[in-house]
Amino acid sequence: MKRIFPLVALALFGGCYSYTRVAAPPQAGTDVEVELTDAGSAELARLVGPNVVSIRGRVNEMSADTVGLAVASVLKRSGTDEYWSREPLAISRTHIASIATRKFSAARTGALALTAIGGALLLRSAIELAVDGGGGKGKLPGQ
């Protein structure tokens, strides 16, 4: 059981997160995903690259006109992510289609932990069977 603990810890600390749209502006320090309008994508192309549909990062500041982010990644229209190292970026609110906040998902994390534990137990059983060659287990008496 001691060997399973690191897997459970990894699942819980790594955890699964999802993004949920919000109506109210998020507080500074909140991790968010900002979905851009088509005009916003075109306007920000010189700063973040072409064909960006959303930007993930931590809110530095919120004003009436802009959202300041420490950018962690940008998602391209092709589905590829480009990772950043928390560079600051100010986005005009007119270029934002929606904002979603990052939330911990207990259900997904639990499923990940159970899958990791089950996989570890299956792997352990397979290794024991391969090493022991059956090890006499399962033989009938007198055989």
N, C-alpha and C positions, 0 to 999 in steps of 0.2 A: 504494500500500500504506500510505503514511503516513496517508491519510484513513480507513482502516479501523481503525487502532489505537484511536482513541477509542471506537469501537463495542465492540471486544473488551474494552477497559478498563472500560467501563460495565457490560458483562455480568458481568465477573469481580468488580468491586467491588460492584455491585448484587447480583449473585448470586441464586441460588435457594436457599431454605431449606425444610426440612420439619420437622415436629414428630414425635418418636418417644417413645412411652410408656416410662417408666422405673419400675423397682421400688424402687430405692434413692432416698432423698431427695437432690435436687440441691444442689450447693454454692452458697453466696452468690455473687452475680455472674452466675449462669447465667440465660439467657433461657428462660422456660417458658410453657406454656399449661396452665392449671388448669381442668379440666372440673368443673363443679359438680354436686352432687346436686340433686334437685328441692327438697329441704328447704333446701339451701344457697342456691339461687336465690331462694327465698321470703324467707329470713332476710336475705340481703344486698341485697334490692331497695331498701331505704331508703338504702343507701350507693352502689350502682352502677346503680340503675334496675331496672325490672321486666323479667322474662323474659330474664335473662342466663343463657346456658348455659356460657360459658367466659370466662376472663380471661387475657390475655397480659401478661407483664411480666418484670421482672428480680427475682430472689430477693434480698431485702435480708437476711433472716434466717430460720432454720429453728429451731423449737423442737419439743418433744414434742407440743404442743397446737396450734400455729399455724404458718402460712407467711406471712411478711411479704413483700409484693411492692411494687415501684415499677410501677404499672399503666401499660401502653402502650395497651391497647385492651380493650374488652369486646365479645363477640359475642352478639347477641340471638337468640332463637329464630327470628325472621323471617329471619335470615341477614345482617342488617346489622351492620356494625362501627361502634362509637363509639370515637374516638381520644381518649386522655387524654395528659396531659403528665407522666407518671411520678409521679403522686400516690401516696403510700404507702397501703397497705391490708393489714390483717391478716385472714387467712382461717382459720377453725377447720378443723382436719383432718377433723372429722366432716362438714363441708360439701363435702369434696373427693371426687369420684368417681375421678379419675385426674390424674396429672401427666405432661406430655410435655416433653422438652427440645428446643430449637431446634438443628438440625444443618444444616451446609452440605451441599448436594447438588451434587456435581461433575457428575453426569450431566445434571441439569436445566440447570445453568449452561452446560455445553458445548453442549447443544442450543440454548439461547437464543443463545449466541455464534454458532454456525453459522447459525442462522436470521437473525440480525442481519446477518452478513456476506453471506449469500446475497441477502437483501432489498436491501442496499446496492448490491451488484453488479448486480442486476436493475434497480434504479432508475437507476443510472448508465448502463446500456446503453439504457434507454428514453429517458432525457434526451438522450444522444448521438444516437440515431436521430431524435428529434424535431427537434433543432437542426440536424443535418447533412442531414436529409431523405434519409438513406441515404448521403450524402457520396460517392457514386461507388463505394462498397464493394459488392461482389457483382455488378458489371456484367461482362458478358462482353467479351473483347477485340473492338474494332471497333464497339462500340455507342456 
